[in-house]
Amino acid sequence: MKKIIFLLLSVMTMAAYSQKTDLATVNTVKPKPGQKMAFEAAYKTHIAKFHQTVEKTNVYEILSGPYTGYYHLVVGGKSFADFDKARADATAHSMDLDKNFYPILAETMNGTYRFMDSLSLHSDVQAEKFVANVRHIKPSLEGDYRNELAKGIKVLTNLKGSFWENLSLNVFEQLWDGSEPVVVTIRNLKDGFTSLETDFYGPLPPNAFKDAYVQAYGTADWDKRVKLLEDAVVTHEQYIMKYRKDLSSQ
C-alpha cells in the first residue's frame, strides 16, 4: 500500500544546540472487519492510560476511497533527538498494545514526516475536516518539483479574495522513504466539507491563479510548470478525512 498520512505539527524553533520540532511519526492502521467499534474502545483506553502527558497523539479517520476505515495515529512536534529517547513505561506500553490493540488490526504501517513550512500556506488554520493529496515523485525531478511548489505558494500568498484568503495548505515530505519521494499536501477545511461546494466563498474568477503566475514569472515558466507537474508525479492519491477528538489525547 502506498504511504498515506495526515499531520498537524507545532511551529519549528531553533537555538544553539536545540532541535527542530517539525517531525511527526504516523501509524496508519485498519481494524479487522467487524472490529471498528472494538478498535475505538480499545484505543480510547490506551490513549487515556499512556498518551495524556507523553507522546500526545492526534487521530484522524479516512472517509473516502480505497482507504476508507483506516486511521492515522499521529505524534507530532518531534525532533531527531526524540528518536534516541525511550519511554519510562515502555514495557507496560508495549504489553498493552500487544494484548488489546494489535490483535484487532488487519493492517498497520508507519512513517516519519517533516513539515515544510516554506511550501505551506496559512498553515496555522485550525480545522477538523481535510482533503489529503499524496504524490509519489520521480527522484530525478524532486528538486524541480519542490522549487515549483515554492513558486506556486508565492503566487497564492499574493492572491486576493475570500477563496484564496481561506485556502490553507500544509505540505509534508516523508523521510527515509526509499527510492520514491513522497510529498503530502493537506487542505485544511476550517468551514468543513461544505466549503468544497462551488462558489462557497463567492464567485472565483476563471484562471485567477494562472493569470497571477504568468504575471509573476511569464508564459514560458507556466508552460514548464504544467509539464513538470505532470511528468514529476508517478502516482497521486486523494481522500478526505476528519479529526477524531474522542480518540485523541486530551
Secondary structure, 3 states (H helix, E strand, C coil): CCCCCCCCCCCCCCCCCCCCCCEEEEEEEEECCCCHHHHHHHHHHHHHHHCCCCCCCEEEEECCHHHCCCEEEEEEEECHHHHHCCCCCHHHHHHHHHHHCHHHEEEEEEEEEEECHHHCECCCCCCCEEEEEEEEECHHHHHHHHHHHHHHHHHHHHCCCHHHHHCCEEEEEEECCCCCCEEEEEEECCCCHHHHCCCCCCCCCCCHHHHHHHHHHCHHHHHHHHHHHHHHEEEEEEEEEEECHHHCCC
